[in-house]
């Protein structure tokens, strides 16, 4: 297993995508790795223009685009619910799993 853990701060999309790509490349080679996990935590203030209910599906869609470049791999996404904190914002923890088909 390979694992990458990130705390998304200020537009981390490219950094996240780079981690997904590295996981895919490592699993897709002739190694004993069967799967990889990309875990992340994201929080937003109340003033964020785009809330997590919009951001997360877009992020997962972009992760999926990376994985589709590797025909031997498949992926899935698991997460907590979006937790809203009164007068503060919202947060979520997610786990994107990449594995051999």
N, C-alpha and C positions, 0 to 999 in steps of 0.2 A: 504494500500500500504506500502511496505517496499522499502527503497532506500539505495543504497550504491554508493558513489562517490569516485573515485580514480584518482590520477595523476600517471601514470605509469613511474616509475624511475628505471632504471637498472634492467631488467629482472623481471618484476612483475607478471609473469604468475601464479605462485602458489598462490600468494596473491589474484589475480583476481579470480582464480578457487575456492578458499576458500569462497570468498564473494558470488559467484554464488551458491555454495552448501548451505550456510546459508539461502539465499533467498528461494531456493527450499524447504528446510526442513521447514521453517516457513510457506510457502504457502500450503505445502502438509499436514500440520496438520489440525485438526478441528478448524480453526479460521475464523474470518470474512475477512481475507486478500484474495483478489482476484488476485493480481498481485504484482510483484516486478520489480524494475528497477535498473540495474547496469550501471552507467554512468562512462566513463573514458576519459581521455585526454592522448594522447601519442605524444611525439615528438622525432625526431631522428636527429642527426647531419649528415652532408654530408658524414662523414666517417663510418657510420654504415654499418656493413657487410650485414645485411638483411634489406631491405627497407620495409616500411609500406604496400606496395601493396602485399607483401608476408606474412608479420607478421599477419596482421589483419585477413585474411581468416583462417589461422592456429589457431589463438586465438579463433575465433568464433566456429570453428570445435571442439575445446576442451571444450568450454562452452556447446555446444550441447551435447557432451558426458556426461557431468554432468547431464543435464536436462533429458536425456533419461533414467536415473536410476529411475526417478519418472514418472510412467506411466500416472498419472493424469494431468501432466503439459505439456505445449508447450512453444515455445520461438520464438523470432524474433529479428533481429538486424537492427538498423538504425544508419546512421553516416553521418557526413559531408563528402565532398570529401577530398581526401588527398591534403593538401595545401603545395605547394613547395615554400620555401623562398630562393631566390637567395643567393648563397654563404654561406648559413647557414644550411639548412636541410629541414625537412618536418614535418607536424603535422596533427593530425586528432582528432576529438571528436566523440565518439560513445555511443550508448545507447542499451543495451541488455535487452529485456523485457521478463520476465517469468510470465506466467499466467496459470490459471486453464483451462483445455480443455472444 
